[in-house]
Amino acid sequence: MEPGAAPPYRFPDDFLWGTATAAYQIETTQDDDWAAFERDVLQHQRFAQLGPGKAMPGHIYRLGDFSEEVRRKKTDFDARLDEDLGMAAAMKHNAYRFSIAWARLFPRPDDVEPASARRLRRQGSRNIALEYNSTFGVCPAHGPRPCMPPWLTCPTARPSISW
């Protein structure tokens, strides 16, 4: 090794290299409080900011620059899940950390249990992860291990989460 050169670094064999996403930023818009706020911002054209990186209360900087389709579909992840996780696998990712959109699980303000739990109970099941089963189903085909938020940890590719 040359004088002053950094030593070679090695990550543990079980190190997780992956991708992370935030549900609200990639999934099709749900009818929730934030979507209502976005509609109000658009209606009143509140797109200002106080300065670079400084939000102005009640505004969403440049929201009006995006088409209705982009605002609704965002990255179109719902339709591109398989393709997107395939790209992650091609980059040798072995983990996929994603968040849960509460509005998908609790679409009405008065909900005390996930909508999918109500629907599944009528079908004789209690798996609240129904809304995310496509994610769990696609991960094993491409290799990334699904990593849920710590409060909803699931060690298997197809969890059965009961409430």
Residue pairs with C-beta under 8 A, 6 or more apart in sequence:
1 7
16 94
16 95
16 145
16 147
17 92
17 93
17 94
17 95
18 88
18 93
18 94
18 95
18 96
18 97
18 144
18 145
18 147
19 88
19 93
19 95
19 96
19 97
19 144
20 96
20 97
20 98
21 77
21 96
21 97
21 98
21 99
22 99
23 98
23 99
23 100
23 101
23 104
24 34
24 99
24 101
25 74
25 75
26 74
26 75
26 77
27 74
27 77
27 78
27 101
27 104
28 72
28 73
28 74
28 76
28 78
29 35
29 38
29 71
29 72
29 73
29 74
30 101
30 103
30 104
30 107
31 103
31 107
32 102
32 103
32 107
34 103
35 103
37 60
38 60
38 63
38 71
40 46
41 47
41 58
41 59
41 60
41 63
42 63
42 64
45 64
46 56
46 58
46 59
46 60
47 59
47 60
47 61
47 62
47 63
47 64
47 65
48 56
48 59
48 61
49 55
49 56
49 59
49 61
50 56
55 61
63 71
73 79
77 84
81 134
81 135
81 138
82 138
82 141
82 142
85 96
85 138
85 139
85 141
85 142
85 144
86 142
88 96
88 142
88 144
89 142
89 143
89 144
93 143
93 144
94 143
94 144
94 145
95 144
95 145
95 147
96 135
96 139
96 144
96 145
96 146
96 147
97 147
97 148
98 132
98 135
98 146
98 147
98 148
99 149
100 132
100 148
100 149
100 152
101 131
104 115
104 131
105 114
105 115
105 116
105 128
105 131
106 114
106 115
107 115
108 115
113 128
113 163
114 128
114 131
114 163
115 131
116 127
116 128
116 129
116 130
116 131
117 126
117 128
117 163
119 130
120 126
120 127
120 128
120 130
126 160
126 162
126 163
127 133
127 159
127 160
127 161
127 162
128 161
128 162
128 163
129 136
129 154
129 159
129 160
129 161
133 158
135 146
136 146
136 154
136 157
136 158
136 159
137 157
137 158
139 145
139 146
139 157
140 157
145 157
146 154
146 157
148 154
148 159
152 161
154 161
